[in-house]
Amino acid sequence: LGYRVIEAADANAALEAVLAERAVLAVIDVQMPGLSGNTVAYRLRSRDWRGRIVMLSGNDSVEAAAAARAAGAD
């Protein structure tokens, strides 16, 4: 289908890669080295990035899901 996957070693690298590569989808782990995934989502949205954000977490609580959505995850 023509998708290209880009990996990043930590949260700061992920943030820069998403912006630099003009990604349309970011799959982000909540607990990343460096910054939390929620912080990455918030920073992407604060830079007017309009792609979709899928947040992954081992925590299935309602509070964790609400925190991800509040940060800008879809």
C-alpha positions in Angstrom: 0.0 0.0 0.0 3.0 2.3 0.0 3.4 2.9 3.7 6.8 3.6 5.2 7.5 2.9 8.8 10.0 5.1 10.7 11.3 4.1 14.1 12.7 6.4 16.8 14.9 5.4 19.8 13.4 7.9 22.2 10.6 10.5 22.5 12.6 13.5 21.3 13.7 11.6 18.1 10.1 10.5 17.6 8.9 14.1 17.8 11.4 15.4 15.3 10.9 12.4 12.9 7.1 12.9 12.8 7.5 16.5 12.0 10.4 16.2 9.6 8.9 13.3 7.6 5.4 14.8 7.4 3.9 11.7 8.8 0.2 11.2 8.7 0.0 8.7 11.6 2.1 8.4 14.7 1.9 5.3 16.9 3.3 6.4 20.3 4.0 4.4 23.5 2.9 6.3 26.6 6.2 5.3 28.4 9.1 6.3 26.1 12.7 7.1 27.0 13.1 10.9 27.5 9.5 12.2 27.5 6.2 10.6 28.0 4.1 9.7 25.0 1.5 12.1 26.2 4.0 14.9 26.2 5.0 14.0 22.6 1.4 14.1 21.5 0.9 17.4 23.2 4.0 18.9 21.6 2.9 17.6 18.1 -0.5 19.2 18.5 1.0 22.5 19.8 3.0 22.6 16.6 -0.2 22.3 14.6 0.5 18.7 13.4 -2.8 17.4 12.1 -2.0 13.7 11.7 -3.6 10.9 13.7 -2.1 9.8 17.0 -2.5 6.2 18.3 -1.3 5.9 21.8 -0.2 2.5 23.2 -0.1 1.7 26.9 -0.1 -1.3 29.2 -2.4 0.6 31.5 -6.0 0.1 30.4 -7.6 2.5 32.9 -10.1 5.1 32.0 -7.8 7.7 33.5 -4.9 6.7 31.2 -7.2 6.9 28.1 -8.5 10.3 29.2 -5.0 11.6 29.7 -3.9 10.5 26.2 -7.0 12.1 24.7 -6.4 15.3 26.6 -2.8 15.4 25.3 -4.1 15.2 21.7 -4.3 11.4 20.9 -7.1 10.1 18.7 
